[in-house]
Amino acid sequence: MKNLEDSKYKTISEAAKELGLINKKDGSIQTHTLRYWEKQFKQIKPVIGAGNRRYYSDKSIKLVKRIKFLLKDKGLTISG
């Protein structure tokens, strides 16, 4: 497998920062939200690298942005 850290893929922390998944109280990155959405939406398929590290492609991040918009901004539910 090619070196994912040097490619166009982003780690789960980098993806969460880009998506704005940051706790407003303490500033921590909410990577657990991405992991939960992976379980709920089978379309989110990060590449799993060495040590079970998740790497997200630009396509995956665009999909998660759309999901975040529908859930957080529009107020839809996962079942909806």
QUIMOMO-V280673 format. One record per residue. N is the residue number from 1. RES is the residue in one small letter. D_FIRST is the distance of its C-alpha to the first C-alpha in Angstrom with 2 decimals. Layout:
BEGIN
n=(N:N)
res=(RES:RES)
d_first=(D_FIRST:D_FIRST)
END
This chain:
BEGIN
n=(1:2:3:4:5:6:7:8:9:10:11:12:13:14:15:16:17:18:19:20:21:22:23:24:25:26:27:28:29:30:31:32:33:34:35:36:37:38:39:40:41:42:43:44:45:46:47:48:49:50:51:52:53:54:55:56:57:58:59:60:61:62:63:64:65:66:67:68:69:70:71:72:73:74:75:76:77:78:79:80)
res=(m:k:n:l:e:d:s:k:y:k:t:i:s:e:a:a:k:e:l:g:l:i:n:k:k:d:g:s:i:q:t:h:t:l:r:y:w:e:k:q:f:k:q:i:k:p:v:i:g:a:g:n:r:r:y:y:s:d:k:s:i:k:l:v:k:r:i:k:f:l:l:k:d:k:g:l:t:i:s:g)
d_first=(0.00:3.76:6.54:7.92:11.22:12.06:11.52:13.99:12.96:15.50:15.80:18.41:21.02:20.57:20.79:23.85:25.50:25.08:26.57:29.39:28.83:30.76:33.60:36.79:38.60:36.38:33.62:30.78:27.65:27.70:24.15:25.80:26.98:23.53:22.61:25.98:25.59:22.30:24.48:27.30:25.56:23.09:22.21:20.26:16.72:14.41:10.68:10.65:8.33:9.35:13.10:13.47:13.28:13.78:12.63:15.07:15.06:18.42:19.37:19.03:21.03:23.68:24.08:24.52:27.00:28.98:29.03:30.11:32.82:34.19:34.20:35.25:37.22:38.76:39.31:37.98:36.91:33.76:35.95:37.61)
END
